[in-house]
Amino acid sequence: MSKKMKQKLISYKNAPLSALMAVLVLLATVATFAVLLFLIAYILINGIPHISLDLFSPNYTTDNVSLLPALFNTIIMTGLSLVIAVPFGIFSAIFLVEYAGRGNRFINVIRLTTETLSGIPSIVYGLFGMLFFVITLGWGMSILAGAFTLAIMILPLIMRTTEEALKSVPDSFREGSFGLGAGKLRTVFRIVLPSAVPGILAGVILAIGRIVGETAALIYTAGTVAEVPKNIMSSGRTLAVHMYNLASEGLHMDKAYATAVILLVVVILINMLSGWVAKKLTKGNGNGEN
């Protein structure tokens, strides 16, 4: 037994409560990892045998129930929602952290509102999107209506993660920039924001996961048409909505499991791509400082 291990055992004997907490933390970690492996294995075992070329047919029919149109719609919906929500979320967080005075009551109201928005069920967002974007604005069941609804849903998440990422940047970075004669705006966009990029991208990754897996809000706003939209004012279904429809009909459960596998692969690829971008940006910022 190593010396380090012996020291840990002695410290646990002197503090039984710490030993109990260590065991509970270990069990929670193992349980979480086991549940994750079970879900992935269940999806793969039930879905991989039913993946075929018919699922990737250009056109959806009742015979092949192709998921290719839904895959394209998912990519379009994700990109459009992020284009709408990310700038607003990042700029709002910059204002709250860098420009707003600490202890401001108005800022406290904004934070309370943000927390409230993040806890609203997605079905409520869907009903709001249907009443406002679809009916009031006259956009109809469209990709644009769905994208704006999802943008409102993920906006609080992006704001909070960006705010925490900006707060984690040491004040010495700002003071050093001011000391060299840089202004507030230059300091924020050349020093603070690049340093917070990994944290911001973590929020964007979480937002992408919510967009890709959303169904309730999109059924009421984007619709369930199984084809690639001609433009953003056309209706279309995403992979999650496609899988929900197949499962609710009960006629193509095997195809629903196959769609779940593709959806899982898409989420993993997006997370890997986002992580790679974060590393590249972080590396670039480090080289620039050197």
C-alpha positions in Angstrom: 0.0 0.0 0.0 1.3 3.4 -1.0 2.1 6.1 1.6 -0.5 8.4 0.1 -3.2 5.7 0.5 -2.2 5.1 4.1 -2.5 8.8 4.9 -6.0 8.8 3.4 -7.1 5.8 5.5 -5.8 7.4 8.6 -7.6 10.6 7.9 -10.9 8.7 7.2 -10.5 6.8 10.5 -10.2 10.1 12.3 -13.2 11.6 10.5 -15.9 8.9 9.9 -18.2 11.5 8.4 -15.7 12.3 5.7 -15.4 8.6 4.9 -19.1 8.3 4.7 -19.3 11.3 2.3 -16.5 9.8 0.2 -18.4 6.5 -0.2 -21.7 8.3 -1.0 -19.9 10.5 -3.7 -18.3 7.4 -5.2 -21.6 5.5 -5.3 -23.4 8.5 -6.9 -20.6 8.7 -9.5 -20.9 5.0 -10.3 -24.7 5.1 -10.4 -24.7 8.0 -12.8 -22.2 6.4 -15.1 -24.1 3.1 -15.0 -27.4 4.8 -16.0 -25.6 6.6 -18.9 -24.1 3.3 -20.1 -27.5 1.6 -19.8 -29.3 4.2 -21.8 -26.7 4.2 -24.6 -26.6 0.4 -24.7 -30.4 0.2 -24.7 -30.7 2.6 -27.6 -27.8 1.0 -29.6 -29.0 -2.6 -29.1 -32.6 -1.8 -30.2 -31.7 0.7 -32.9 -28.6 -0.5 -34.8 -30.3 -3.7 -36.3 -33.0 -1.5 -37.9 -30.7 1.1 -39.6 -31.0 0.7 -43.3 -30.5 2.7 -46.5 -34.3 3.3 -46.7 -34.0 5.6 -43.6 -31.7 7.9 -45.7 -34.0 8.2 -48.7 -34.3 11.7 -50.0 -38.1 11.6 -49.7 -40.3 10.5 -46.8 -43.0 7.9 -47.6 -45.2 5.6 -45.5 -43.0 2.7 -46.6 -39.5 4.0 -45.8 -40.3 6.7 -43.2 -37.0 8.4 -44.1 -35.3 10.4 -41.4 -33.1 12.4 -43.9 -35.5 15.4 -44.2 -35.8 15.5 -40.4 -32.0 15.4 -40.1 -31.6 18.4 -42.5 -34.4 20.2 -40.6 -32.6 19.6 -37.3 -29.4 21.2 -38.6 -31.3 24.2 -40.0 -33.3 24.6 -36.8 -30.2 24.4 -34.6 -28.2 26.9 -36.7 -31.0 29.4 -37.0 -31.9 29.2 -33.3 -28.3 29.8 -32.3 -27.9 32.7 -34.7 -30.8 34.4 -33.0 -30.1 33.5 -29.4 -26.3 33.5 -29.0 -25.7 37.2 -29.8 -28.5 38.4 -27.5 -27.3 36.1 -24.7 -23.7 37.0 -24.9 -24.3 40.8 -25.2 -26.8 40.7 -22.3 -24.3 38.8 -20.1 -21.6 41.3 -21.0 -23.8 44.2 -20.0 -24.7 42.5 -16.7 -21.1 41.7 -15.7 -19.0 44.4 -17.3 -21.2 47.5 -17.4 -24.1 47.2 -14.9 -23.3 48.4 -11.4 -23.2 45.8 -8.7 -26.2 45.8 -6.4 -28.4 47.4 -9.0 -32.0 46.5 -8.4 -32.8 46.5 -12.0 -30.1 43.9 -12.7 -31.5 41.8 -9.9 -34.9 41.9 -11.6 -33.3 40.8 -14.9 -31.5 37.9 -13.2 -34.8 36.8 -11.5 -36.6 37.0 -14.8 -33.9 34.9 -16.5 -34.1 32.2 -13.8 -37.9 32.2 -14.1 -37.7 31.8 -17.9 -35.3 28.9 -17.6 -37.9 27.0 -15.4 -40.9 27.4 -17.7 -42.0 24.1 -19.3 -41.4 23.7 -23.0 -45.1 23.2 -23.7 -45.8 26.7 -22.4 -43.1 28.0 -24.8 -44.8 26.1 -27.6 -48.2 27.6 -26.8 -46.7 31.1 -26.7 -44.9 30.5 -30.0 -48.1 29.3 -31.6 -50.2 32.3 -30.3 -47.6 35.0 -31.1 -45.4 33.9 -33.9 -47.7 31.5 -35.8 -51.1 33.3 -35.3 -50.4 37.0 -34.3 -47.5 37.6 -36.6 -48.9 35.4 -39.3 -45.8 33.3 -39.9 -47.8 30.0 -39.8 -46.3 26.7 -38.9 -42.7 27.4 -40.1 -39.1 26.9 -39.4 -38.7 30.5 -38.5 -41.5 30.4 -35.9 -39.9 27.3 -34.3 -36.4 28.9 -34.3 -37.6 32.0 -32.6 -39.5 29.9 -30.0 -36.4 27.8 -29.3 -34.2 30.9 -29.2 -36.4 32.3 -26.4 -36.1 28.9 -24.6 -32.3 28.7 -24.7 -31.6 32.5 -24.1 -31.6 32.2 -20.3 -29.2 29.2 -20.5 -26.7 31.1 -22.7 -27.0 34.3 -20.6 -26.3 32.5 -17.3 -23.4 30.4 -18.6 -21.8 33.4 -20.3 -22.3 35.5 -17.2 -20.5 32.9 -15.0 -17.8 32.5 -17.6 -17.1 36.3 -17.6 -17.1 36.3 -13.8 -14.5 33.6 -13.8 -12.0 35.8 -15.7 -9.6 37.3 -13.1 -9.9 41.1 -12.5 -6.1 41.3 -13.0 -6.7 40.7 -16.7 -8.9 43.8 -16.8 -6.6 45.9 -14.7 -3.6 45.0 -16.8 -5.5 46.0 -19.9 -6.6 49.3 -18.4 -3.0 49.9 -17.2 -1.8 49.6 -20.8 -4.2 52.2 -21.9 -7.0 50.1 -23.4 -10.5 51.3 -23.1 -13.5 49.4 -21.7 -14.8 48.1 -25.0 -11.4 47.0 -26.2 -10.7 45.2 -22.9 -14.0 43.4 -23.0 -13.7 42.2 -26.6 -10.0 41.6 -26.8 -9.1 40.4 -23.3 -12.2 39.3 -21.3 -14.4 37.7 -23.9 -11.6 35.5 -25.5 -10.7 34.2 -22.0 -14.3 33.2 -21.4 -14.7 31.4 -24.7 -14.6 27.8 -23.2 -17.3 28.6 -20.7 -19.4 30.3 -23.3 -19.1 27.3 -25.6 -20.1 25.0 -22.8 -23.4 26.9 -22.6 -23.8 26.8 -26.3 -23.3 23.0 -26.2 -26.0 22.7 -23.6 -28.3 24.9 -25.7 -27.7 22.7 -28.7 -28.7 19.6 -26.7 -32.0 21.3 -25.7 -32.7 22.3 -29.3 -32.0 18.9 -30.8 -34.1 17.1 -28.2 -37.1 19.5 -28.2 -40.5 18.2 -29.3 -43.4 19.9 -27.5 -42.5 23.5 -28.6 -41.8 22.6 -32.2 -45.0 20.6 -32.7 -47.0 23.8 -32.1 -44.7 26.1 -34.1 -42.7 24.3 -36.7 -45.2 21.6 -37.5 -44.6 18.0 -38.4 -44.3 18.0 -42.2 -41.8 15.3 -43.2 -39.9 17.1 -45.9 -37.0 19.5 -46.3 -38.5 23.1 -46.2 -38.2 25.2 -49.3 -37.5 28.3 -47.2 -37.6 29.3 -43.5 -41.4 30.1 -43.8 -42.1 26.4 -44.6 -43.0 23.8 -42.1 -40.8 20.9 -41.2 -40.1 18.3 -38.4 -36.8 17.7 -36.6 -35.4 14.3 -35.6 -36.9 14.5 -32.2 -40.3 15.3 -33.5 -39.9 12.6 -36.2 -39.0 10.0 -33.6 -42.0 11.1 -31.4 -44.4 10.8 -34.3 -43.2 7.3 -35.2 -43.4 6.2 -31.5 -46.8 7.7 -31.0 -48.2 6.0 -34.1 -46.9 2.7 -32.9 -46.5 1.4 -36.5 -42.7 1.9 -36.9 -41.2 1.4 -33.5 -38.1 -0.2 -35.0 -37.6 2.9 -37.1 -38.1 5.0 -34.0 -35.2 3.2 -32.3 -33.1 3.6 -35.4 -33.8 7.3 -35.4 -32.8 7.5 -31.7 -29.4 6.0 -32.7 -28.9 8.7 -35.4 -30.0 11.4 -33.0 -27.5 10.1 -30.4 -24.7 10.1 -33.0 -25.6 13.7 -34.1 -25.5 15.0 -30.5 -22.1 13.3 -29.9 -20.7 14.7 -33.1 -21.9 18.2 -32.2 -20.4 18.0 -28.8 -17.0 16.7 -30.2 -17.0 19.5 -32.8 -17.8 22.2 -30.1 -15.0 20.8 -27.8 -12.6 20.9 -30.7 -13.5 24.5 -31.5 -13.1 25.4 -27.8 -9.6 23.9 -27.7 -8.6 25.7 -30.9 -9.8 29.0 -29.7 -8.2 28.6 -26.2 -4.9 27.5 -27.8 -5.1 30.5 -30.2 -5.7 32.9 -27.3 -2.7 31.4 -25.4 -0.4 31.8 -28.4 -1.6 35.3 -28.8 -0.7 36.2 -25.2 2.7 34.7 -25.5 
